[in-house]
Amino acid sequence: MDNQPTQSPIPTSHNSSETFILIVRAIALMTISGVGGYFLGVKQNQTVNQQPTSISPDIIQPGEPVLCIGSKLGITIQVPDNWICYPGDYSLELRSELFTVHISNLGRGPVCGSPSPACGNTEFYSDDQVSMELWTINNQNAEIFGTFKKALAGLTWISIKYKDMGTRNLTASEKSELITVINAVKFTP
């Protein structure tokens, strides 16, 4: 027999270190995969959410004439079929291809506040329900502004703007269409 010492398998720290490192790497890989997958899912959801969405059901689209209601203003308006109504709590917005009309009782005044050398105003339309003036800045049309005389919810104002307002006046047909919409405003208790 030879006197060589026999080697018994002694676990070395080298083997356990490799095992530990493999476990840490596996956990790290799973964590990174999970986090990456989460953010990839969030990114895909954001992309889906950024696609065009349908218009809010509160917005009344053009088509058949409908009744637009501003309940806290105490206003109803029969909206023509080529106008869109955006009802709000204390305001209404009506739009057509030409006009944007705001009606509200939240505080504000005309575009200039009062006449000055740069600002001017002339009567635009008045009847037993509303009084409106055309306001100009530096001799260019800036806004049609007025108040309703029979408002139920405090001082209710109307502001009207139209395309190319600063460079032209309304035609007789356009003014007639606007007056028809204004006359459709009804105050309801």
Buried (B, 14 or more C-beta within 10 A) or exposed (E): EEEEEEEEEEEEEEEEEEEEEEEEEEEEEEEEEEEEEEEEEEEEEEEEEEEEEEEEEEEBEBEEBBEBBBEEBBBBBBBBEEBBBBBBEBBBBBBBEBBBBBBBBBEEEBBBEEEEEEBBBEEBBEEEBBBBBBBBBEEEBBBBBBBBEEBEBEEBBBBBBBEEBEEEEBEEEBBEBBBEBBBBBEBEE
